[in-house]
Amino acid sequence: QTGNCINGSPTIDAEGTVYIGGPGKMFAFYPDLTVKWTSPALGSNMTGATIAADGTLVFGSGFNMYGLKPTDGTVKWTFATGAAVSGDTALGPLGTVYSGSTDNKLYALDAKGNKLWAYPTADNIYASPALAADGTVYMGSMDKSLHAVNPDGSKKWSFFMGAPVFNSSAVIGADGTIYAGSYDGTNGTVYAITKAGAQKWSYAVTGGVTSALAIGADGTLYVGTYDGKMYAFGGCTVDGQCQDDDACTVSKCVNLACSHSPTTGNTCDDGKVCTEKDVCLLGQCTGVTATCDDSQACTLDSCDPTSGCKHLGKLVDVAVGG
């Protein structure tokens, strides 16, 4: 027993140790539920812990985020946010820690707890972040939007959901589709959103969505609602439901699941201003280096990765007779 209410979900490491937040402390239990260690007093309303590659336990409690040593529960680092941390943290492949706060911000910290960036939204964040394979972070906010944030903290896009996102953490399908739910206090909507931020479909639900969504191995989406119902959204039925906004893949619906095969030869846009004649090659968009040749002998032609082609005037020696 921890002695009081438990708010966060338990986390289990490879050795079977169970970590769970209790009344102001993090507890570690052996598999037989005898106590391994108890952390110092850290605050209240602990989130579930996430385990970093080096074993560090990362979680939120009160107005702080913490990293604890897994061996004895001592504090490795602390980071103070501007308000309460409500949702669980997410970890990137390089150890980056992502977490939202009710100070309206999504935070990214390095593996030592130092702030890398803070992305502002227009209202409180209660949900947990979802991390895509390309490093994009998806975070719902009470500002009625799902935000897509680039790995450097810049805005990728935001999708207006018509009602607040409250504790409803997004999930990402195998094809990159993002699923998220909203709650207006009475009802809500489940959305399927493409990687480019466009709506694929939506479904209105009674009661609203106030918990995380889940995806089964067969692609079925499961959603629980505040009025006690469980919804299951099946896989695809036609190819058109599988479009992934990628010119370099062929999208098909096979056995109720979307598949995306690499293709070669389609025209595409690699997003680089210093390439041209972009074309798909084995599923990747590639281009040749732009020459930027303006056919003017008196300019120096070059390409800037940010602004594109430049043509600067050059000095020409002129022989003057006398």
N, C-alpha and C positions, 0 to 999 in steps of 0.2 A: 504494500500500500504506500501511496505517496503522501497521504494525509489531507488531501483536498481535491478539488476538481481538476480534471485533465482536459486541456483544450486542444492540444496538438495531436497529430497522429503518431503512432510508434514507428521507429525506424530500426531495421535489423542489419547488422554488418555481416561480412562473410564468415565470421566465427560464431555467429548466432547471438551475439550480444544485442540486447534490446535497449534502445534509447527512447526516452519519452519525457516530456516536460510536465512537471507537476506544479505545486504551489510555489512559484518563484524560483524553482531549481530544476536542473536537468538531472534525470536519474538514469543510471546504466544498470541493467540486470543481466545476470547470466541466463542461459536458456532455461534453467530450473526456477527462474524468477527470484533467486537470492540476489541481494544488492551487491553490485560490483563497486560502484562509487556514487557519490552524490556531489553535485557541483556546489560552489558557493551560491549565496543568494544573488539572483540576477534580475529580478523584476516579476512581472505577472503576465498572464495570457500568452504563454509561449506557443510559438508555431511548431510544426513538426520539423525535425532536424533533417538536413541533407548531409551526406557523407562525401567529403572531397577525396581526391585521388590519394592524398597522403593520410587519409583517415580523419582529418579535422571535421568536427561536427559543426555545421553552420545552421543558424536559426535566428529567429527574431523573438524578442521579449521586451514588452513595454516600448520605449522609444529608442531601442538599440538593436543592433545586429551583433551576434557573437560568433566567435570561432573558439571551440574548446578542444583541448587535447583528448584523444579517445582513451588514453591510458589511465588518466586519473581525474579528468573533468576540470582541470585548471584552465583558466582563461588564456588563450593565445593572443586574441585581439578583440577590440570592441569598436564599433562604429555607431555614432549617434545620428539618428535621423531627426527630422523636425517634428515628428508625431509618431503615433503607434504603428508598429509593424504587425499586420494582420495575417497576410497570406504566407505560405511556405516559400522558401527560396528556391532558385534554380541555379545549376552550376554549368558553366560552359566548358568546352574541352580543354582550355588552357587554365582552368581553375577560377575563371571569372565568376563572381557571385552576383546574382540578380535578385532584387527584391523590391516590392512596392511598399509604400507607406501612406498613412492617412494625411501626410503633408502634401499630397497630390503628386508625388514624384516616384519615378522608377529609378532605382539606384543600380549602378554597376561598381563593384569593388574588385580589387585584385586579390590574389590568394592570401595576402597579408592583412586584408581589411582596409586597404587604402582606397579612397574614392577615385574612380576613373572618370565617371560622369554621372549626371543626374538629369533625367528627361522629365520635363514638366507636363502634367495634364491639368485639366480645368477643375478637377474635383478629387475626392478621396479615392484611394486605391485599396480595396479589400481582397482582391483576387490574387492568385499566384501567377507568375510569369510562365509562358510557354516558350521553349527555345527550339528553333528550327535547325536543320542540318547546316544551312548556309550561314548561321549565326544571327539571323533575324530573331528579335525578341518580340513576342506578342503579349500585350497586356491590356486587360479591360479596366475601365475606370467608371466611377460614378458620374462622369461627365457625358455618359451615354455613347461612348465610342470605344472601339477596339483599336489600339494603337500598334502599329508595326514600327519597330525601332531598329535601325542599322547597328552593327557591332560597335561603331564608333560613337553611338549615342545620338546620331542625327535622325530626323524623322524620315521614315520611308513612306508611310501613308497612314491615314486614319479612316476608319469605317464607322459611319454613324449608325447606331443600333436602335435609336428611337426611344430607349429607356436605359436606366442605369445598369451597369454590370456590377453585381453585388455577389462576391464570393464565388462567382462562376468562372473558374479558370478555363481558358481555351485549351483545345486539344488539336493536334495536327495529324491529318491522315497520311497514308503512305504516299499519296500523290501530291502532298504539299497543301491540300485543302485545309483551311482553318475553320474549326467549328466553335461557336461561342453562343452563349445565351444571355438574355436580358430579363429584368424584373422591374416593373413599374409600381410595385406595391400591391398589385392585384393579379396581373397577368404578365406574360412575357412572350418572347420570340426566340426560336433557335435559328441561327444563321449558318450557312455554309459560304465561305469567302475564298476567293482565289488568292494565289500568292501575290497577285498584282493589286489586290484590294477591291476586287469587283464581286458583287453578290452572285452566287451560283443559284441558291434557293433559300427560302425562309419558310418557317412553319410556326404559326401562332399556337401557344400552349396556355392553358388555364393554370393559374397559380404562380406562374413565373419560374425562372431558373435561378436557384440560389446556391447551387453546389457545382463542383467540377464535372465536366463531361468525360466520357470514357469511350474508347474504340476497341472492339473485339478483333481477334485475329482475322476474321473474315471481312473486316471493314465495317461491320455494323456499329452505328453510333448509338450509345445509350445515354439518356437524359432523365434525371429525376426532377420533379417539380414540387413546388411548395404546397400544393394541394394533395400530395400523397400519391401521385401517379408516376409511373415509369414509362418512358417512350423509347421505342427502338426504331431507328431509321435504317432501312436495309441498304445494301450496296446499290451500285448502278444497274440500270436496265437498258440504257442506250449509250452509244459512244459519246453523244453530245454532253452527257453529264460528267465526262471525264476530262474535259479540256483544261489544260494546265497553263495556258498563256505562254507556252514555250514553242517557238517556231521550229526548234530542232528535235522535237519528239513527235511520234505518232501515238495519239491517245485512243485507246479502245476499251470497251467494257467486255470483260471475259469472266464468265461464271460469277456475275454479280460484283466483280471487283475491277477497279480501273488498272490498266497497265499502260506504261509510257515507254515506248521503244525509241532508241536513238535513230535519227535519220540523217542522210547526207544529201546535200544539193539544194535544200530550201534556202531562199534568201532570208536574212535575219538582221538584227542590229545588236552588235556586241557592246554598245554603249560607250565606245571609245572614239573620241573626236579625231584621233590621229591614225585611224584605219579606214579603209574603204573596201568596196566590193565584198561586204560581209556575206558569208555563206556558211551553212551548217556542214560540219564534218564530224561524223560519228557521234552526233548528239551535242556537239559543242559549236558555238557560234564563233567563227574566226574571220579575220580580215587581213588584208595586206596593208603594209605601211603606206600611208598617204604621201605622195610626192610633194604636194603643195606647190607644184611648178606653175608660176604665173606667166611663163614665157617672156619675162622681162629681164634683159641682161643687167639692168642696173639695180636689181633687188637681190637680197639674200633670203632664200626661201627656207622656212623651218616650220615645225609643228610643236605647239605647246600643248601638253596633255590636258590642260584645263580649258584653254580658249580656242584651240585649233590652229589652223594655218596662219602663219605670220609672214609678211613680206617687208623686210626692212631695206631702206635705201643704202647703197654702198658707195664709197668714194672711188672715183675713177681718176687715175693720173692722166693729165692732159699736157702734151708737149706744146709749148708756145714758142714759135719762131720769132727772131728779131733781126 
